[in-house]
Amino acid sequence: MKPHAPEDLLIAAQAGDPAALGQLLQAHRHGVYRFGLQVCRTTEDAEDAVQETLWAATRAIKTFRGSASSIVSWMFTIVRRECLRLIERRHEAVVFSSTDEELPGDFPDPSEAVECRRRAALLTDALAALHPIHREVVLLRDVQELSAPEAAARLGITVDALKSRLHRARVNLRDHVLANADGF
């Protein structure tokens, strides 16, 4: 099939033309994969998410109500959801277990080392309890130390939306820590 205008491809794909659908998906596959690499933690997850995205787009193309110019945004939304699903499914809480050899030498007594481990476990639990969207924002801003514009671009949202999510995430972290602090 020779290239057509994007709107014509979308109409043909929605009408059931497999060649038009293939051409439409192929046109956006690379961009969707690049976006998936930014959202997913591993290239394998990104590849899986892209495959799921292309399959979901194939199944739902007939019900797609947007224009040809918005199909890539639709696919970005699908791949982002798939990446978050994969992250959530594979999420393993980071366990802060230290042996005496790994403890910093400046702990004057073992009770402080135990207290430090309890705080680390409390923070780990609080992060794990966050919704994946909020956890992602905290990790980008507070752990990876990306700027607000960089983190917003990586997530495909506005800086204002990022700030709102980050505020909600920090409030949820604080509330979780305070609710489970037991003597901190």
N, C-alpha and C positions, 0 to 999 in steps of 0.2 A: 504494500500500500504506500503510495507516495504521500509526503507530508501535506497536511491540510491545516487550515486555521484552527487554533485551539477550540473555539466554540463549535466548529463543525465536528472535530474529533469527539468532543464531549457528547454532542447530540447523537452521533453514530454509535458511540459506546453505550449510551443509555438505551439505544434502540436494539442493542444486542450484537453489534458488529465486533467480533473478537479481535480483528486486526486493529481497529480503531482503539479499542480498550488497551491492547498491548502497546500501541504507539503512545497513548496517553500516559500509561504507567511508566513506560521506559523514559519518557521525557522528564519525569520527576523523580525517578528512582535514586539517582546520584545525590540530589539535594536532600531527599528524605534520609538517605543513609548518613550523610554528613551531619544532619541534625540529630539523628539517632546516636551517633558517636558522642555528641556533646551531652546528651541526656543519660544514656546508659553508662554503666560503669566499665563494661568490657566491650571489645569489638564483637565477641561472640553474641553478647546480649543485643548489641546494635543490629547485627545481622539477623538474629531471630526476630527482633521487633520489626525490622523492615519487611521480612517475609510475611509476618502476621498482618502488617499494614497493607501490603499489596494484596493479600488474600481478602482482607476485610473490605478494601476499596473495590475489589472485583465483585464481591458479593453485594455491596451496597450501592454500586454506581447507578443503578436504575432509580434509586430513591434519593440520590444526591440532588439537592435543590439549589445549589450555588451556581456561580458562573465558572467558566474555564479558568479565570484568573484566581478564583478562590479555592480551586481544587488542591493546590499545594498546601494551603493553610489547613485544609481539612485533613490532608495526609499527615501534616506535622502534628496535628492534634491526636491522630490515631497512633502515630509512632511514639509520641510522648507518653500517652496512656499505656501503651505496651511496655515501654521501658520502665515506667513506674510499677507496673504489675510485676515485671521480672525482678526488679529491685526488691519489692515487697516480698515476693515469693522466696528469693534467695537471701533475704536479709538475715543475717546472723548477728546477734548482739556481740559487740566487741567485749570480750572478757578481759578484764584487767587482772590477770593473775600473775603475781610476781613471785619469784623465788628470792631468797636472801641475797643471792649474787646480783640480782637485777635492781635491788633497792638502792637508791642514792645513799651515799655514805654519810650524809649530814643529818640523818634521823637519830636524835639522841636516845630514843627508847622505842621498843617495839609497839607500844600503844599508839604512837604517832603514825607508824607505818600502817597499822590496822585502820586507823582513822582515815588516812589518805586513801586506802583501798576502798573503804566504805563510801567515801565521797565520789571516787571514780565510778564505782558501781551505781551509785545513785544517779550520776549524770548520764551514764550509759543507758540506764533504764528510762530516764526522762527523754533522751533522744529517740530511743526505740519506740516510745509511746506516742511520739508525734506522728501526725498524718504525713505520708510521704512527701507531699507538696511542701509542707512546712519544714520537714527535716532537710529537704533538698536546699531550701533557701538558707537555713542556718549553716549547713555545711559549706555552701558556696561563699557566704559572706564572712562567717566567723571562724571557719576552719581553714578553707583555702584562701581566705582574705582577698577575694575578688572585690573590685569596686562595685558600687551599685549599678552603674551602666553596664559593666562587663557581665555581672550576674544576671541582670535583666535580659541582656541580649542572648545569653546562653539559654535562658528559660523561655525566650520568645514572648516576654511580657514587658509592660512599661515599667519605668523606674518607680512610679507611684504605686503600682500594683505590687512590685517587689518589696517596697518599704512597708506596705500594709501587711503582706504575708510575713515579713520578718518580725514586725511588731507582734502579730498574733502568735507566731512561733515562740518568741522570747517570753511572752506572757504565759503561754502554756508550759514552757520549760520551768519557769519560776514557780508556777502553781504546783506542778508535779513535784518539784524538789521540796517545796515548803510542806506539801501534804505528806511526803514520805521521809522527811528529814530525821525524825525521831532523835532529837537531842543535838542536832548540829547547830 
